[in-house]
Amino acid sequence: MQNPMSVEDQFQLSERYARERGWEVTDPYADSAISGTVSRARSDFQRLSADLARGSFDVVLAESIDRISRDPEHIAAFYKSARFRGVEIHSSNRGKVDALTLGLSAMFSAMHVEELSQKTHRGLEGRVEQGFSAGGKVYGYQQGTDERGAPVKGKRAIDEIEAAVVRSIFRDYAAGLSPIAIANRLNEEGIPSPSARTNRRSSGRWKQNTINGNRERGNGIINNELYIGWLVWNRQTFVKNPQTEKRVAQPNPKSEWRTAEVPELRIIDQDLWDEVKARQAALSKRSAKIKASDRNKLSAGQTLRRRKYLLSGLLHCGLCGGKITVAGSGKYKTYYCANAKEMGPSVCTGFRGLRESVAQPLVLSGLRGELMKPEAYEHFRKRFHKRLVESQGAAEERLRIHDARLHELETKERNLLQAIEDGAFSPVINERLNAVHEELTAMRDKRAEYVRRRWSCPRNCRNSTGRWWRTWQHRCRTRLLPAGPPMNCMSSSSVWWCIGTKMRRATGSRSRATCWRCYANRRRENSTPCVVMRFSRTLVAGAGFEPATFRL
């Protein structure tokens, strides 16, 4: 940051130079703490150029030439304009400026800027290799201290409240919630966003891009590797656009990245991180096949949020292993092998077609029968118990976040009341006090929602947990079968928890696969299409299986 006295010192030197020559100073120009490599952002430089064009003075005097501009292009254009107007340029340390002096000064100024940038970059790289921050605050951390409790520049320490928010974001995303839904939940709970305590102009609200960010550039909450104990620096370089004079981020090759292991800063465990990355990879694979129709490429993301049909992407041909597509409308919707339909019998001979009204009941009846077997339920119970333990821990963290926000509001209310008692009453303070009191009352009423009683998962499926189990099956039967496009999102997602897309060619009636699979095949004796189900016990206890009590 520029020393405020520096500008005054430069004015004093220039005024002394002017007095010695009997000149009258008409107007001072100064752009304090603004880079000399830009022109549009410097209001007084723009004013100086405008006054030059109007002929408001005869001489331009500066402490040195680089005080006018450090950019060779800008200073050359200013010099040409001054010569055209018959205005001389002087510097208090070199006198009258000619073309040679101007050229050499501009060249040395550009070299100084480039050298300073390289030295700064080298210094930051050394800080990163030592595990220190290279600048910028990261959500979930606060400034670290030494043994005496004194702040240490560049050292980070975990902020437990913000870290709990970060963990809740990762858990929600891994459970299938969209970034918009997560942002909405955080805003409803009154949790300030990362920009709330900065000098940036911001509403202080969470947005989906704050969570999702850009996976390739490593920004966004769910892409920050610092949360798993890895400090990654120099992913991108900021370069000024010569037309707009604004900084533009350009990605650096991986060979130029600098990393340092900082295990003491880990917030997210590896399993949760891997779940989030797996979901991102799955969405990226799907979005790569979707062509966006709008300018901002948002339509592809909208398409990812919904499936048109219940069995979209799940049915595969039992003859060639290719995907099955649907054709027709209404009650005549029929599934066909895409390879046979589009490539001909040389690739796949195909089958007559499988009506949607036949395929859905067959798939769901298989699910209902297999899911109620004791071994399937036992596998589910173990996985569900693990999820219950994680959910109860998440509830405790959510309560801690809520209480921290409650304490913050109570402090604000006390401070505002104290200000009024001290005589600082005004309509603005009174309005703010009412707003804080209203938010505080709402937060106190909500606290009971975060206090959860502990649950356990019984060992057989004939008790209450079994009723949840059977309720979910009943939901599949009653909600999915009559539904038409677009499918009910919650119900469709529930079935997708159980039906996988990994396919292998069916070689026999007793073959087993590694996940739930559906085959559309044909019986060789009469060429009648049918669905062949191959089941296994690899159930996943996910959001589709959880009772409403555990929506954390």
N, C-alpha and C positions, 0 to 999 in steps of 0.2 A: 504494500500500500504506500502511495506517495506521501511524503511528509508535507503537511499543509504549509509549513514555513518555506518550503522550496519555491513555491510560486512567488511569495513575497520577496524572497532574495533575488529571484530573477528580475522582478519588476524594479527593484532598487538599482541593480547593475545597469539595466536598460535606461532608466531615468537619468542616472548619472552620465551615461554616454550621450544622451540627448541634450542635457544641460550644457555639457562641454562644447557642443556644436551650436548652441543657441536655438534648438528645435523646441517646438511646443508639442507636448504629448496630448493628443486629442481623445483617445479612447483606448483602454486596456482590453486585451482579449486573453482568456485563460480557460482551458478545459482540464480541470483538476481530476486526477486519478482516472484518466481515460487514455487508452493506448494511442500512441502517435502513429500507429500503422493503419488506422481507419480514418475516414473523413466524414461519412454520413452521421455517425454517432457523436461527432464533436460539434455541438451547437455553436460555440464561439468561432470555430474554424469556418463553419458555414457562414456565419455573420461577417467574418473578416473577408471571405471571398466575395460576398454580396457588396460590402462597402468598397472593395477594390474595384468592382465593376461599375459602381456609381461615382468613382473618383473622389471619395471622401477624405483622402490623405495623399501625401506626396512620398512618404517613406514608410516602409515596414521594418520595424526594429525588433529583433529577438535576441535573447542571450546567446543562442547558437542556432544554426540552421535546422538541426533536428528537433528544435522546439516548435517549428512550424509543422513539420511532418517527418516521420521516419520512413515513409514509403517513397521509393524513388519515383514512381509514377505520379504520385500526388504532388510532390515538391517540384517536379519538372513542369507539370501543368500549371502550377501556381506561378512559377518563375516566368513562363511564357506569357501568361495573362498579365503579369506585372510589367514586363517589357513592352507589351502592346499598349498598356495604359500610361507608359512613361513613369512608372513608380519604381524607385530604387528599393533594394532589399539590403539591410545591414544587420550584422551580428555584433554584439558588444565585445566579443573576443577576437574577431577577425576583420572587422570593418566592412567595407562594401563587398557584396557578393557578386562574383562574375560567374560565367558558365563553367570554368574549370573548378573553381572552389565549390560550386553547387554540385557538380558531378562527383567530385571526390568525397564530399560530405555525405551525399546520398548513398554512395557505394559503401562507405564505412558504417553508416547507420544500418543498412540492410545486413551487413556482415555481423554487426553487434547483436542485432535481433536474433539472427540464426544461431550464433554462438551461445547466446544466453539461453535459448530454447534447448539446445543440446546439453548444456551444463545442468539445467533444471531437470531434464529428463534423466540424466545420469544420477543425480542426487536422489530422485524419487525411486529409481530402480534399486539403489542401495538400501533405502528404507524398507522396500517391499521384501527384499531378500532377508532382512532381519526380522520380518514378521510384523512390521509397523504399517500403519495406514499411509497411503500415498495421497490422501485428501478425500474429503467427502464423508458425510455421515451415513452409515448403513443402519437401516431399521433393525432393531433387535439388540443394538449395542450402544454403550455409552463410553465416555472417555475413561481410560484406565488411569490408575494411580500407582504410586510407588509404595514402599513399605511404610512411609510416614503419612500416607494418605494424600500426598500432593499430586495434582494432575500431571501426567506425562504426555507430552505432545506426540501424537501418532499412535499411542497405545490404546487398544480397545479392551472393553470388558463387557460381559453379557448383561443386558438389562432384562431381568427376569420377567417383568410384566410384558414387555414387547416380545420377548422370546416365546412366551406362552401364546401370544397372538399369532406369531409365525408358525408355531406347531399346529395350531388350530386350522390355519389356512392350508397347510400341507395335508392334514388329515381329511379335511373336507374335499380337497381336490382329488386325493387318492380314492375317496369314497364315491366319486362320480359327480360331485357338484360342479357347476360351471363357474368360471371367474366372476360372471355377473351376479350369480346367486350368492357367492361368498362375499363380494363387495356389498351387496344389499344387506346381508346378515351383519356385517361389521358396522355399517352405517346405522342400522336399526338399534344396535347395542351401544351406539354413541362412542365407539372407539375412534380416536383421532387417526388420520392417515399419516404416512411418513412426511408429507409436506406441511402438516399443520403447524409444526414448530420451527419452520424455516422462514427465511425472508422472501421466499418466492410468493408471487400472487397465486393463491390457491383457495379453494372453498374448504379445504381441510377434510373433504370427503374421499372415501375409497372409490376407485374406479377399476374396471376390469383390467386395463392395461398395467395398472400398478401391480397386479397379481400375476398376470400372464406374461407381460413384457415381450421380449424377443429372445427366443431360445438360442439362436446363433450368436447373438451379441452378449448373452449372459445377463441381461437386465430383467427386472421383474422379480417379485418375491420368490416364486417357485423355481427360478433359474440361478439364484445366487449361490455359488459353491462355497462361499464363506460359511454358510449354515451347516456344512458338513466338514468344516475344519480345513478348507483349502482357500488360500488367498491368491486370486488370479488377477493379474494386472497387465495393462498394455494390450487389451483385446482390441482397442480401437484408437485411432488418432483423430484429433479435431483439427480440421484445416479450414481456413477462412475462404469463403467463396468470393472471388474478386468482384463479381457483379453485385451481390447483396451485402458483402462484408459481414456476413453472419457465419458462425462456426458450424461446420458440417462434420458429422461423425463418419469416418471411413474405417471399415474393419481391417485389422492387421492379420497377416498370415499367422498360423499357429506357432510357427518357428520363432516368432518374435514375442510370444506371450511369456510372462514371468510368473512363476508360481512359488508359493512357500506354504509349508504345512504348519497350521496353527490349531492343533487339536484342542487347546483350551478354549477355543471360540466355537466349538461344535454345538449346535442347537438341535439339529435333526439327526435321528439315527439312520443308519445306512439302509435298513429295510424300507422305511417310509420314503426315503429319497428315491430308491429304486422303483417303488410303486408309482410315484409321481412321474418319473422319467418313462416308465413303461406306458402309462396312459398318454403322455405327450407323444411318444413314438407311434402309438396306435392311431391317434387323431391325425398326426402328420401323414401317415400312410394313407388314411382315408381321404384327407383333404387334397393329396397329390392327384387323386383320380377325379376330383371335382373341379370343373371349370367355372370360375367366377364370372358373373354376367355384369357386374357393376364396376364403376371406376375405382372404388376403394377396396375391392376384393373382399367385401364383407358377406356377400351372398354364399360363398363357400362355407364360411363358418356357421351361417344359419342352417345350411343343409346338414352339417354334422350333428345338429342337435335333435334331429328327428329321423325316424325310419318310416317309410311309407306303408310297409306291410310288416306283419309280425315276423315272418320267416325270411325277411330280406337278408341275403348274404349267408344264409345257413344251409340251404338245400344245395346238394351237389349230385351230379349224375353218377350213378353206381357203375356205369359202363366205362366212361372216359375220365371221370373225376372232375369234369368241368363244371362251371357254375350253371345254375338253373335260373331262367328268367320267367317272368309272368306276362301273360298276354290275355287280351279279352277285357271285358268290363262286367260289373255287377256280379250276378251269380255264375257267370260263365268264365270268370277268371281261371286260367289254367296255367300250370307250370310246365315248361318245356326245357330240354337241354339246349343251352345257348350254342354250344359247338355244333350240335346236329342241325339246329335251325339256321345258323349263319355260315357254316363251313361245309355242310353236306355229309353224306354217309361215309365218305372216305376217312373222315376224322372220327365220327361217332354215328352209329345207326339210330340212336335215340329211342324214344318210346312215344306212345300215342298221346301222352299228356296226362297231367295229374291235376284234377280240380282243386282249387283252393279250399272249397268246402269239405273236401275229403282229407287234404293234407293237414290242416290245423287240428282237427279232432284226433287224428292218429298220433301226431307229435305230442299233444298235451296229455292224451291218455297214457302214453308211455311214460311221461314225466310223473303223472300222478301215481302210477303203479310202482315205479322204481323208487320214488322219493320216500315212500312210507315203509320201506324195508328197514329192519332194525340196524343193519350195518351201515346203511346210508345215513340214518339219523345219528348214529354214534359218531360218525365222522363229522357230521354237521355240528353236533353238540360240542366237540372238542374245539373246532374252529370258532364256533359262536362264543364259547367261554372265553377264548383269547380276545375276541373282539369286545366282549363285555368288560374285561379288565381294562383294555385300552380306553373304552368309552367312559368308564368311571374315573380314570385318571384325567381324561379330557374335561369331564365335568368339574373336577376340582380346580383345574387350570382356568376354566371359564369363570368359575366363581371368584377366583383370585383376581382375574382381570376386571370383573364387574366391581369388586370391592375397591380396587385401586381407583377406578373411575369415580366411584361413589365418594371416596375420600377426597379426591381432587375437587369435586363439585362442592362438598361441604366446606373445604378450605376457601374456595371462591366466595361462597355465601357469607362466611364469617368475615372475610376481608371487605366485602361490599358493605355489610352491616357496620363494620368498624369505621369505614370511610364516612358513612352517613352520620354516625354518632360523633365523629370528629368535625362535622360541619361541612363536609364536601358534598352535600345533597344537590342533585340536579336531576332533571327528567331523564337524561341518558343513563345515569347510575340506577335510578329507580326502575327503568325499563329492563336494564341488564339484570338487576336483582330478581325481578319477577320471572325472567326467562330462566335464570339459574335455578330458582326455587321450583319452577314447574318441571324442569328436567330432573332435578333431584328427587322430587316426589315420584315421578314415573320410574326412576331407577330403583327406588326403594320398593315400589310395588312389584317390580320385576324380579327382585332378588329371590323370591320363593321358587321361581321357575328354574333357577340354577342349582338349587339344593336337591339332589337326587338321592333316592334311597337305593341301597345296594341290591343287586339281583344275583341270583345264581341260576345255572342252567341244569334242570333235573336230568336224571340218567335214563329215563325212558320217555317215550313219546305219547303216553296216555294221560299225562297231567297237563298243567297250564301251558308249559312250553310246547307240548305236543299240539295243543289247541291253536297256538300261534302258527305252528307248522301247517296244520290242516287248514287254517284260515287263509294262509298264503296260497295253498293249493286251490281252495274254493275261489279265491280271487282270480287265479289263472283261468278257471273254468267259466266263471260267470262274466268276467270283464273282457277277456280276450276274444272268445269265440264270436260274440255278436258285433265286435267293434269293426268299423270300416275305416278306410283311409281318410285322414292320417291316423295312425294307431295311437292309442292312449300311451303317452310317453312312459309313465310309471310302470304300467303293466308290461309293455314291450321290453323295457329295460330289465324287469324282473326275470323274464324268460331268458333274456340274453345272459343273465348271470349263470344260468344252468346249461345253456346250449353253446357249445364251442364251435369254431369254424375249421379246426384242424381236421383234414380229411385224409383217409387212406382207402385204397381200393378194397372193397369187401371181397374176401376170398372164400368165405364159408359162413355158414349160419352160426358157427360158434366163435368166430373171431371177435377179439376185443380191441378196443381203441383206448387212447389216453384221455379222451374227454367225451362229452355228449356229442353225438353226431346224428345227422339225418341223411339218408340216402334215398333219392328217388330212383327206382330201378324198374325193371319189368320182369315178370315171370316168363321164363323161356317157353313154357308149355302153351300159354295162350296170349302172350304179349300184352298182358294187362298191367298197367302201371301200379306201383304200390310204394309205400314208404318202409324202408328197412331201418330199424332203430338199433344202434349199438351203444350200450350204456356202460359206464364205469362209475366208481364211487368218489370221484374227485370233485366234490361239491365245494363251493366257495361261500363263506359266510359274509355276505356283503350288505350293501344298503337295502337290497330287495328283501332280505330276511329279517331285518331288524324291526322290532316293535316300535311304535311311535314314541315310547318312553325314552328311547335311546337316541333320539335325533339330536346329536350334539355337534 
